[in-house]
């Protein structure tokens, strides 16, 4: 193959992005060449990256699999790309695949790093795969049991996916709690209940916090039942968080537990690999109700403006999809 030129989205300085051209390396016999069809913006993490808010202590751990550059900038970051294999091993050629790759029109990666989409999962929905993988990991950390009352504080993409998964545990009653009343229709589409903070159910057996705000974590502690655990899935970057650990926190014997997708929970670690976990996420994406989580779409060339808008005030945005068909 002759060398190809691709276009990629870079954070060139905190709060500013641009589209850059770059030459692709020559593929080896073990590589695939993927032409992007869609990518998804993981808004919470990508907004922190876009704004240059990755703490120095986390800059190595936060690296995406195919990231270029270093934090804070210039950096090419992202991990939700869906495309078609143009060149590679015969069994992968012309297949639709998911890759943990930044926003880029075409790329060369090792064949073992792509995941073939199941036949019943459309490429347009597959941009949710990385977020669903995170939600699976979070629910493994939360470990709900049959019949539990589950509260998910924060109806963003990951929170909604956690609630959707928990709603499939027999007997569980699941409630998404969010300040935005328009999240109610999303909850309904996913088959779970919805509440504003002032009407939220209390005494929950399992609570997952995914709002990204200290106020949400405060609320999560208030709706948790005695001796239960709050699983913290929000990542605050370089921001400090204040919590009310006085009051009844100790007498109710509450636990706050972190969850992070980079490590498989101990309960699963001896049997599960990250590849098996991603393959599970892709199979679960066969459910068309998950299309409700894709709340917008833009052309790739608009991505610098889109990221500026989403990092500032996301509004009703959940997963924002980027399309490459016009590139």
C-alpha positions in Angstrom: 0.0 0.0 0.0 1.1 3.5 -0.7 1.2 5.8 2.4 -2.1 7.4 3.1 -3.0 10.7 4.7 -5.6 10.9 7.4 -7.2 13.7 9.3 -7.4 13.7 13.1 -8.8 15.8 15.9 -6.2 17.2 18.3 -6.4 19.3 21.4 -3.8 21.8 20.5 -4.1 23.9 23.7 -6.4 23.7 26.7 -9.9 24.7 25.5 -8.9 24.7 21.8 -9.0 21.9 19.2 -8.2 21.6 15.5 -8.2 19.1 12.7 -4.7 18.1 11.5 -3.5 16.0 8.6 -1.0 13.2 9.2 0.6 10.4 7.2 -0.3 6.8 8.2 2.5 4.3 8.7 2.8 1.4 6.4 0.7 -1.6 7.7 2.4 -4.9 8.4 0.9 -8.3 7.9 -0.4 -8.1 11.5 -2.1 -4.8 11.1 -5.5 -3.5 9.8 -6.3 -0.3 8.0 -9.6 1.1 9.3 -11.7 3.8 7.6 -13.8 5.5 10.3 -17.6 5.6 9.9 -18.5 7.0 13.3 -16.9 7.9 16.6 -18.4 8.8 19.9 -17.5 11.6 22.4 -17.1 10.3 25.9 -18.1 13.7 27.2 -17.1 13.7 30.8 -13.5 12.5 30.3 -13.0 14.2 27.0 -14.1 17.5 28.4 -11.5 17.3 31.1 -8.9 16.4 28.5 -10.1 19.3 26.3 -9.8 21.8 29.1 -6.4 20.6 30.2 -7.6 19.3 33.6 -5.8 15.9 33.8 -3.7 16.0 37.0 0.0 15.5 36.6 -0.2 12.4 38.9 -2.7 10.7 36.5 -1.2 11.7 33.1 0.3 8.2 32.5 -2.6 6.2 33.8 -5.0 8.4 31.7 -3.4 7.7 28.4 -5.7 6.2 25.8 -4.5 3.1 23.9 -3.7 5.0 20.7 -3.2 8.4 22.1 -0.6 10.7 20.4 1.1 13.6 22.2 1.0 14.3 26.0 -1.2 16.0 28.4 -2.2 18.8 28.6 -1.5 19.5 24.9 -1.0 19.0 22.1 -2.7 15.6 22.4 -4.8 13.3 20.2 -7.3 11.6 22.5 -10.4 9.5 22.3 -11.5 5.8 22.5 -14.8 5.2 20.7 -14.2 4.7 16.9 -16.3 2.5 14.6 -15.1 1.8 11.1 -14.7 -0.6 8.2 -11.5 -2.7 7.7 -10.0 -1.7 4.3 -6.9 -3.8 4.5 -5.7 -6.6 6.7 -6.2 -10.3 7.4 -8.8 -11.9 5.1 -11.1 -12.8 8.0 -11.3 -9.1 9.0 -11.5 -7.4 5.5 -14.7 -5.4 4.9 -15.9 -6.1 8.5 -17.3 -3.4 10.7 -15.1 -3.0 13.8 -14.8 -1.1 17.1 -11.5 0.3 18.2 -10.3 2.3 21.2 -8.9 5.0 18.9 -9.1 8.8 18.8 -11.3 10.7 16.4 -9.6 10.1 13.0 -10.7 9.5 9.4 -8.4 6.5 8.9 -5.9 4.6 11.0 -3.5 1.6 11.1 -3.6 -0.5 14.2 -2.7 -4.1 15.2 -5.4 -6.5 14.1 -5.8 -7.9 17.6 -6.8 -4.4 18.9 -10.1 -4.2 16.9 -13.4 -5.9 17.8 -15.7 -7.2 15.1 -19.3 -5.9 15.6 -21.9 -8.6 16.1 -24.3 -8.8 13.1 -27.2 -7.4 15.1 -25.3 -4.3 16.3 -25.4 -1.4 13.8 -22.2 0.7 13.5 -24.1 3.9 14.5 -25.0 2.3 17.9 -21.6 0.7 18.5 -20.1 4.1 19.5 -21.5 3.4 22.9 -19.2 0.4 23.4 -16.6 2.0 25.6 -19.2 3.7 27.8 -21.0 0.4 28.2 -17.8 -1.4 29.1 -17.3 1.2 31.8 -20.9 0.6 33.0 -20.3 -3.2 33.2 -17.2 -2.6 35.3 -19.1 -0.3 37.6 -21.9 -2.8 38.1 -19.4 -5.5 38.9 -18.0 -3.1 41.6 -21.5 -2.4 42.9 -22.5 -6.1 42.9 -26.4 -5.8 43.1 -28.3 -8.8 44.2 -31.7 -10.1 43.2 -34.5 -7.8 44.4 -32.2 -4.9 45.4 -33.3 -1.3 45.3 -30.7 0.4 43.1 -30.3 4.2 42.8 -28.1 5.7 40.1 -27.3 9.4 40.8 -26.5 11.1 37.5 -28.3 10.4 34.2 -25.4 10.9 31.9 -24.4 8.2 29.4 -22.6 6.0 31.8 -25.2 6.4 34.6 -28.0 5.5 32.2 -26.1 2.4 31.0 -25.5 1.3 34.6 -29.2 1.7 35.3 -30.2 -0.2 32.2 -27.9 -3.1 33.2 -29.2 -3.1 36.8 -32.7 -3.1 35.5 -32.1 -6.5 34.0 -31.2 -8.1 37.3 -34.3 -10.0 38.4 -36.4 -8.2 41.0 -34.3 -5.1 41.1 -36.1 -1.7 41.2 -33.9 0.9 39.6 -34.2 4.7 39.7 -32.1 7.3 37.9 -31.9 10.5 39.9 -31.0 13.7 38.0 -31.6 17.4 38.2 -32.6 17.5 34.5 -36.3 16.5 34.2 -35.8 15.8 30.5 -33.9 12.7 31.6 -37.2 11.1 32.5 -38.0 10.2 28.9 -34.5 8.5 28.6 -35.2 6.5 31.8 -38.6 5.4 30.4 -37.0 4.3 27.2 -34.5 2.2 29.2 -37.2 0.6 31.3 -36.3 2.2 34.7 -37.7 4.8 37.0 -36.7 8.5 37.2 -36.7 11.0 40.1 -35.6 14.5 40.7 -33.3 14.9 43.8 -36.1 16.2 46.0 -38.4 13.2 45.2 -35.7 10.5 45.1 -36.3 7.2 46.9 -34.2 6.6 50.0 -32.8 3.5 51.8 -31.3 2.1 48.6 -29.4 -1.2 48.8 -27.0 -0.2 46.0 -26.1 3.4 44.9 -24.0 4.3 42.0 -22.8 7.9 41.6 -22.1 9.1 38.1 -23.1 12.8 38.0 -19.6 14.2 38.0 -20.6 16.8 40.7 -19.9 16.9 44.5 -23.6 17.7 45.0 -24.5 14.5 43.4 -22.1 12.5 45.6 -23.7 14.3 48.7 -27.1 13.2 47.4 -25.8 9.6 46.9 -24.8 9.4 50.5 -28.3 10.6 51.6 -30.2 8.1 49.6 -28.0 5.1 50.6 -29.4 2.6 53.1 -27.6 1.7 56.4 -24.4 -0.2 55.9 -24.7 0.0 52.1 -22.0 1.2 49.6 -21.9 4.1 47.2 -19.9 3.2 44.1 -18.2 6.4 42.8 -17.9 6.4 39.0 -17.3 10.1 38.5 -13.8 11.4 37.9 -13.2 15.0 38.9 -9.8 15.5 37.2 -7.9 18.2 39.2 -11.0 19.4 41.2 -11.2 18.9 44.9 -14.5 17.5 46.4 -15.9 18.3 49.8 -18.2 15.7 51.4 -20.4 15.7 54.6 -18.6 12.9 56.4 -19.9 14.1 59.7 -23.7 13.9 60.4 -24.9 10.3 60.1 -22.1 9.0 57.8 -20.4 6.9 60.6 -23.5 5.9 62.5 -25.0 4.5 59.3 -21.7 2.7 58.5 -21.6 3.8 54.9 -18.9 2.9 52.4 -17.6 4.9 49.4 -16.0 2.7 46.8 -14.1 3.9 43.7 -14.7 2.3 40.3 -12.4 2.7 37.3 -12.6 0.9 34.0 -8.8 0.5 33.7 -8.8 -2.4 36.2 -11.2 -5.3 36.3 -12.6 -5.8 39.8 -11.0 -8.4 42.0 -14.2 -10.5 42.0 -13.9 -11.0 38.2 -10.2 -10.7 37.6 -9.1 -14.3 37.6 -11.5 -15.2 34.8 -12.1 -12.0 32.8 -9.9 -10.1 30.4 -10.5 -6.6 29.0 -11.1 -8.3 25.6 -13.8 -10.6 27.0 -15.4 -7.5 28.8 -15.5 -5.5 25.5 -16.9 -8.4 23.6 -19.7 -8.6 26.2 -20.4 -4.9 25.8 -20.7 -5.3 22.1 -23.1 -8.2 22.4 -25.3 -6.2 24.8 -25.5 -3.3 22.3 -28.0 -5.4 20.2 -30.8 -3.7 22.2 -32.3 -0.9 20.1 -33.6 0.9 23.2 -30.0 2.1 23.7 -30.4 4.4 20.7 -32.1 6.8 23.1 -28.7 7.6 24.5 -27.4 9.1 21.2 -28.7 12.6 21.4 -26.8 14.4 18.6 -24.6 13.9 15.6 -22.2 16.2 13.8 -19.8 16.0 10.9 -16.1 15.3 11.7 -15.0 18.7 10.5 -17.2 20.3 13.1 -15.5 18.5 16.0 -13.4 21.5 17.2 -16.6 23.6 17.7 -18.6 20.6 19.0 -16.0 20.0 21.8 -15.9 23.6 22.7 -19.7 23.6 23.1 -19.9 20.3 25.0 -17.0 21.2 27.4 -18.8 24.5 28.2 -22.5 23.5 28.7 -23.6 20.1 27.5 -27.3 20.8 28.1 -29.3 17.7 27.2 -26.4 15.9 25.5 -25.7 12.3 26.4 -23.6 10.6 23.7 -22.7 12.9 20.8 -21.9 10.9 17.6 -19.4 12.1 15.0 -19.9 10.9 11.4 -17.2 10.6 8.8 -19.2 9.8 5.6 -18.7 13.3 4.2 -15.0 13.5 5.0 
